[in-house]
Amino acid sequence: MFVIDVVPLTHLPKNQPQVLSYFYAEPILKGSLVKVKINNRLCLAVVLDSVSVAERKAHLKSADFQLKKVSEILISPFFDERHLSFALWLADYYYEDLSLVFRFLVPSTIEKWLKNNGQVKVAAARINQKKPVFKKEVLDPKAEKKTLIDLIAHYFLKKKRVLILTPTILHLEHYEALMKNQFKFSIVSSELSPKNYLKRYLEVLANQAPIILATRSGALLPFRQLDAIIVLDEYNPAYKSWDQRPYYQTVRLAQKLSSSYGADLYLFSSYPQLGDNTLKLKTSFNLSLIDLAPETEIFGRPIVSLAAQKEIKDVLKQSGRIILFLNRLGTATSIICPDCA
């Protein structure tokens, strides 16, 4: 006899235990999808662990409840070890309920699909042994198409699995049109119907989707093999999930997937970001902090310091280019021109 620890795919308040225990005659593999009873109602659950009753004997003797039996094993295993660890990390990192995270990762229509079809094809997990490549750069819009096609082809010809993430559906449609003559994509986005989303989900589970083009939800798919992740327009705010729990940042998820699966990670953007490049700038450019207080007393409130104005004029005389990074990005309450004050 074995004690089976599961996370039910139903709402469990945060102040309630998120992992419940049942029993079964045999051990059940971690990550299996099973059916259990909660208040005489059957619901889906994901298995986290199986231990013999002997190991829990002392705990069970002192417990004021009686274990129920696991009602049915549906898919064993459903989550592989890496995807299971990813789910646990997601709940811990973003401080979310385990039950909510697992509900989010398992399509609600899968039980109905199982009733109609009887089984799900699950591919064996493939492990990358090498250290993943990490590349972060500004993608030249003029060379964007060739850069992406060459990169994707590099993995496709070697029968590798590639995930391409875009921040919005408009971006997704743009990149699909850009490369549709070269590749056939498995498209994943919030615009898919539940039936079509489940179809894509099961393709990934069976390792039948070589190139996935997706919005942020693509990072949550149950990969059995993942060799490269390409994040386009890395700094786009749409990569943050604000409208639906669990809240997460897709680029952070991509970094975790890269670490878990040994997948090469490419972060592309159309412009540089000061915060990510400050350390690099210190080695090749002169950085200085300028106190505007003395200039404010004399000239009012200068938008740009005198030293910065001089640097800008010098660059413009040489027909150079300048990037001004603004800390408020258009949300400043007011800007006062010193000549008009």
C-alpha positions as CSV (number, residue, x, y, z in Angstrom):
1,M,0.0,0.0,0.0
2,F,1.2,3.5,-0.9
3,V,0.4,7.0,0.1
4,I,0.0,9.3,-2.9
5,D,0.5,13.0,-2.6
6,V,-1.4,15.0,-5.2
7,V,-2.2,18.6,-6.1
8,P,-6.0,18.7,-7.0
9,L,-6.9,20.8,-10.1
10,T,-9.6,22.7,-8.2
11,H,-9.8,25.9,-6.2
12,L,-8.1,25.5,-2.8
13,P,-7.7,28.6,-0.6
14,K,-4.2,29.6,0.2
15,N,-4.7,29.0,3.9
16,Q,-5.6,25.4,3.1
17,P,-3.2,22.6,2.4
18,Q,-2.3,22.6,-1.4
19,V,-1.1,19.0,-1.4
20,L,-3.5,16.3,-0.3
21,S,-2.8,12.6,0.4
22,Y,-4.6,9.5,-0.8
23,F,-3.7,5.8,-1.0
24,Y,-3.3,3.3,-3.8
25,A,-2.2,-0.4,-4.0
26,E,0.8,0.5,-6.1
27,P,3.2,3.4,-6.4
28,I,2.1,6.0,-9.1
29,L,4.7,7.9,-11.1
30,K,5.4,11.5,-10.3
31,G,3.6,13.8,-12.7
32,S,0.8,11.4,-13.4
33,L,-2.7,12.7,-14.0
34,V,-5.3,11.0,-11.8
35,K,-8.8,11.4,-10.5
36,V,-9.5,11.8,-6.8
37,K,-12.5,12.6,-4.6
38,I,-12.8,15.9,-2.7
39,N,-16.1,16.2,-0.7
40,N,-17.5,13.3,-2.8
41,R,-16.8,15.2,-6.0
42,L,-14.4,13.7,-8.5
43,C,-11.7,16.1,-9.8
44,L,-8.4,15.9,-11.6
45,A,-5.1,15.9,-9.7
46,V,-1.3,15.8,-10.5
47,V,0.8,13.3,-8.5
48,L,3.8,14.8,-6.7
49,D,5.0,11.8,-4.8
50,S,4.4,8.1,-3.8
51,V,5.7,6.7,-0.6
52,S,5.0,3.4,1.2
53,V,2.5,3.4,4.1
54,A,5.3,2.2,6.4
55,E,7.2,5.5,5.9
56,R,4.1,7.5,6.9
57,K,2.9,5.2,9.6
58,A,3.6,7.5,12.5
59,H,2.0,10.4,10.8
60,L,-1.1,8.4,9.8
61,K,-1.6,7.2,13.3
62,S,-1.8,10.7,14.7
63,A,-3.9,12.0,11.8
64,D,-7.6,12.8,12.5
65,F,-8.7,11.8,9.0
66,Q,-8.9,8.6,6.9
67,L,-7.2,8.4,3.6
68,K,-9.3,8.0,0.5
69,K,-8.3,5.9,-2.5
70,V,-7.1,7.4,-5.8
71,S,-10.2,6.8,-8.0
72,E,-8.4,6.5,-11.4
73,I,-5.1,6.9,-13.1
74,L,-5.7,8.7,-16.4
75,I,-2.2,9.4,-17.8
76,S,1.1,8.1,-16.3
77,P,3.2,10.1,-16.5
78,F,1.7,13.4,-17.8
79,F,4.2,15.9,-16.5
80,D,7.8,14.9,-16.9
81,E,10.3,15.7,-14.2
82,R,11.4,19.0,-15.7
83,H,7.9,20.3,-16.3
84,L,6.9,19.2,-12.8
85,S,9.8,21.1,-11.4
86,F,9.0,24.1,-13.6
87,A,5.4,24.2,-12.1
88,L,6.7,24.0,-8.6
89,W,9.2,26.8,-9.3
90,L,6.5,28.9,-10.9
91,A,4.3,28.7,-7.7
92,D,7.2,29.3,-5.4
93,Y,8.9,32.2,-7.4
94,Y,5.6,34.1,-7.9
95,Y,4.1,33.1,-4.6
96,E,1.0,31.5,-6.1
97,D,-1.3,28.7,-5.0
98,L,0.0,25.3,-6.2
99,S,-3.6,24.3,-7.2
100,L,-4.0,27.5,-9.3
101,V,-0.7,27.0,-11.1
102,F,-1.4,23.4,-12.0
103,R,-4.9,24.3,-13.1
104,F,-3.3,26.9,-15.3
105,L,-0.9,24.4,-16.9
106,V,-3.4,21.6,-17.6
107,P,-6.1,22.4,-20.2
108,S,-9.6,22.2,-18.8
109,T,-10.8,20.3,-21.8
110,I,-8.4,17.3,-21.4
111,E,-10.8,15.2,-19.4
112,K,-13.5,15.5,-22.0
113,W,-10.9,14.6,-24.7
114,L,-9.9,11.5,-22.7
115,K,-13.5,10.4,-22.5
116,N,-13.9,10.6,-26.3
117,N,-10.5,9.3,-27.3
118,G,-9.4,7.0,-24.5
119,Q,-5.7,7.9,-24.4
120,V,-3.1,10.5,-24.9
121,K,0.2,10.0,-26.8
122,V,3.1,11.1,-24.5
123,A,6.6,11.2,-26.0
124,A,9.7,10.2,-24.0
125,A,11.7,13.1,-22.6
126,R,14.9,14.0,-24.4
127,I,17.7,15.5,-22.4
128,N,20.2,18.1,-23.7
129,Q,23.7,17.3,-22.3
130,K,25.5,20.4,-23.5
131,K,25.7,23.8,-21.9
132,P,23.1,26.1,-23.5
133,V,24.0,29.0,-25.6
134,F,22.9,32.5,-24.4
135,K,22.8,35.4,-26.8
136,K,21.3,38.9,-26.3
137,E,21.4,41.5,-29.0
138,V,19.7,44.3,-30.9
139,L,18.2,42.9,-34.1
140,D,18.7,45.1,-37.1
141,P,15.2,45.5,-38.7
142,K,16.8,45.4,-42.2
143,A,18.4,42.1,-41.6
144,E,15.7,40.7,-39.3
145,K,14.2,38.2,-41.7
146,K,17.5,36.7,-42.8
147,T,18.8,36.5,-39.2
148,L,15.7,34.6,-38.0
149,I,15.4,32.3,-41.0
150,D,19.1,31.3,-40.7
151,L,18.8,30.7,-37.0
152,I,15.6,28.6,-37.1
153,A,16.9,26.6,-40.1
154,H,20.1,25.8,-38.1
155,Y,17.9,23.9,-35.5
156,F,15.2,22.7,-37.9
157,L,17.7,20.9,-40.2
158,K,19.1,19.1,-37.1
159,K,15.6,18.0,-36.1
160,K,15.7,20.2,-33.0
161,R,12.7,21.8,-31.3
162,V,12.4,25.6,-31.3
163,L,10.1,27.9,-29.3
164,I,9.6,31.4,-30.7
165,L,7.9,33.9,-28.3
166,T,6.2,37.1,-29.4
167,P,4.7,39.7,-27.1
168,T,1.3,40.1,-28.9
169,I,-0.9,38.5,-31.5
170,L,-0.1,41.3,-33.9
171,H,3.6,40.5,-33.5
172,L,2.8,36.8,-34.0
173,E,0.9,37.4,-37.2
174,H,3.8,39.7,-38.5
175,Y,6.5,37.0,-37.9
176,E,4.3,34.3,-39.3
177,A,3.8,36.2,-42.5
178,L,7.5,37.1,-42.6
179,M,8.6,33.5,-42.6
180,K,5.6,31.5,-43.8
181,N,7.3,30.5,-47.0
182,Q,10.2,29.0,-45.2
183,F,8.7,27.2,-42.2
184,K,5.5,25.6,-41.0
185,F,4.7,26.8,-37.5
186,S,2.5,25.4,-34.7
187,I,0.7,28.6,-33.6
188,V,-0.2,29.0,-30.0
189,S,-2.1,32.1,-28.7
190,S,-5.1,33.2,-26.7
191,E,-7.2,33.5,-29.9
192,L,-7.3,29.7,-30.2
193,S,-10.5,28.0,-29.2
194,P,-10.2,25.5,-26.3
195,K,-10.4,22.6,-28.7
196,N,-7.6,24.0,-31.0
197,Y,-5.5,24.9,-28.0
198,L,-5.7,21.4,-26.7
199,K,-4.7,20.1,-30.1
200,R,-1.5,22.2,-30.0
201,Y,-0.9,21.2,-26.4
202,L,-1.1,17.4,-27.2
203,E,1.2,17.9,-30.2
204,V,3.8,19.3,-27.9
205,L,3.2,16.5,-25.4
206,A,3.8,14.0,-28.2
207,N,6.8,15.9,-29.4
208,Q,5.2,16.5,-32.8
209,A,5.7,20.3,-33.0
210,P,9.2,21.1,-34.3
211,I,8.7,24.9,-34.5
212,I,6.2,26.7,-32.1
213,L,5.4,30.3,-32.7
214,A,3.5,31.6,-29.7
215,T,2.5,34.5,-27.5
216,R,3.5,34.4,-23.8
217,S,1.4,31.3,-23.1
218,G,3.8,29.3,-25.2
219,A,6.2,29.2,-22.3
220,L,3.8,27.1,-20.3
221,L,3.5,24.2,-22.8
222,P,4.5,20.6,-21.6
223,F,7.7,20.2,-23.6
224,R,9.3,16.8,-24.0
225,Q,12.2,18.3,-26.0
226,L,13.2,21.9,-26.2
227,D,16.5,22.9,-27.9
228,A,16.2,26.6,-28.5
229,I,14.1,29.6,-27.3
230,I,13.9,32.8,-29.3
231,V,12.3,35.8,-27.6
232,L,11.4,38.6,-30.0
233,D,11.0,42.2,-28.9
234,E,12.3,41.3,-25.5
235,Y,11.5,44.6,-23.7
236,N,7.8,44.7,-24.8
237,P,5.6,45.2,-21.6
238,A,3.1,42.7,-23.0
239,Y,5.4,39.9,-21.9
240,K,4.1,40.6,-18.4
241,S,0.9,38.8,-17.4
242,W,-1.2,41.5,-15.6
243,D,-4.7,40.4,-16.6
244,Q,-4.8,36.8,-15.3
245,R,-3.3,34.8,-12.4
246,P,-0.7,33.5,-12.1
247,Y,1.1,36.7,-12.8
248,Y,4.5,36.2,-14.5
249,Q,7.1,37.7,-16.7
250,T,7.6,35.6,-19.8
251,V,11.3,36.4,-20.3
252,R,12.0,35.2,-16.8
253,L,10.1,31.9,-17.7
254,A,12.1,31.6,-20.8
255,Q,15.3,31.8,-18.8
256,K,14.1,29.1,-16.4
257,L,13.1,26.9,-19.3
258,S,16.6,27.3,-20.8
259,S,18.1,26.3,-17.6
260,S,15.8,23.3,-17.1
261,Y,15.9,21.9,-20.6
262,G,19.4,23.0,-21.6
263,A,17.8,25.0,-24.4
264,D,19.8,27.8,-26.2
265,L,18.3,31.2,-25.4
266,Y,18.2,34.1,-27.8
267,L,16.8,37.5,-26.6
268,F,16.3,39.9,-29.4
269,S,15.1,43.5,-29.4
270,S,14.9,46.4,-31.8
271,Y,16.6,48.9,-29.3
272,P,19.0,48.6,-26.4
273,Q,18.0,48.9,-22.8
274,L,20.2,51.0,-20.4
275,G,19.7,48.8,-17.4
276,D,20.9,45.6,-19.0
277,N,23.9,47.3,-20.6
278,T,25.2,49.5,-17.9
279,L,28.1,47.1,-16.9
280,K,29.1,46.8,-20.6
281,L,29.0,50.6,-21.0
282,K,31.3,51.1,-18.1
283,T,34.1,49.2,-19.9
284,S,34.0,51.1,-23.1
285,F,32.3,54.5,-22.5
286,N,32.7,57.3,-20.0
287,L,29.8,57.4,-17.6
288,S,29.2,60.4,-15.2
289,L,26.6,61.4,-12.7
290,I,25.7,65.1,-13.0
291,D,24.0,67.0,-10.1
292,L,21.4,69.4,-11.6
293,A,20.8,71.2,-8.3
294,P,23.5,74.0,-8.9
295,E,22.3,74.5,-12.5
296,T,18.7,74.7,-11.3
297,E,19.5,77.6,-8.9
298,I,21.0,79.6,-11.8
299,F,18.9,78.5,-14.9
300,G,15.7,77.2,-13.4
301,R,15.0,73.6,-14.3
302,P,17.1,72.5,-17.2
303,I,15.8,69.5,-19.1
304,V,19.3,68.5,-20.1
305,S,22.5,69.5,-18.2
306,L,25.0,71.9,-19.7
307,A,27.6,69.2,-19.9
308,A,25.1,66.9,-21.7
309,Q,24.1,69.8,-24.1
310,K,27.8,70.3,-25.0
311,E,28.2,66.5,-25.7
312,I,25.1,66.5,-27.9
313,K,26.3,69.5,-29.9
314,D,29.7,67.9,-30.4
315,V,28.1,64.7,-31.7
316,L,25.7,66.5,-34.0
317,K,28.6,68.5,-35.5
318,Q,30.2,65.2,-36.5
319,S,26.8,64.0,-37.9
320,G,26.7,61.4,-35.2
321,R,23.6,59.7,-33.6
322,I,22.4,60.1,-30.0
323,I,20.1,58.1,-27.8
324,L,18.5,59.8,-24.8
325,F,17.2,57.5,-22.1
326,L,14.2,59.0,-20.2
327,N,13.5,57.6,-16.8
328,R,9.8,58.3,-16.9
329,L,9.0,57.3,-20.6
330,G,6.4,60.0,-21.1
331,T,4.7,59.7,-17.7
332,A,6.3,62.8,-16.2
333,T,3.7,65.1,-14.7
334,S,5.3,68.2,-16.4
335,I,8.3,69.6,-18.2
336,I,9.1,73.3,-17.9
337,C,11.2,75.1,-20.5
338,P,13.6,77.5,-18.8
339,D,13.3,80.0,-21.6
340,C,9.5,80.2,-21.1
341,A,9.3,80.0,-17.3
